[in-house]
Amino acid sequence: MIEFADFEKVELKTARVKTVDIHPNADRLYVIRLDLGGEERTVCAGIRAFYAPEQLLGKTVIVCANLAPRMLRGVESQGMILAVHDGEKVKVLGVDGEATPGLRVT
């Protein structure tokens, strides 16, 4: 069990999906370029089986922005897009309507 103080360390932000590419070395991953409001990042996301690229383009998603970068099959991922999984489907967490990229989620 984590303490509340541990959760406060997690930095969640809004981000707009700019590009979605197929990962060159992984069947289940996309390489996604995000706009975090004045900053762009690349993240790798294992959602290829659940979303076509055009379903993600322009979408405002929620990102864990303060994770250490990690190499995923040769591509550096600089965060993590939040999603829920019900055992069958994956649903990316996002913001309906217009939301400024880079806003802190509280």
Buried (B, 14 or more C-beta within 10 A) or exposed (E): EEEEEEEEEEEBBBBBBBBBEEBEEBEEBBBBBBBBEEEBBBBBBBBBEBBEBEEBEEBBBBBBBEBEEEEBBEBEBBBBBBBEEEEEEBEBEBBEEEBEBBBEBE
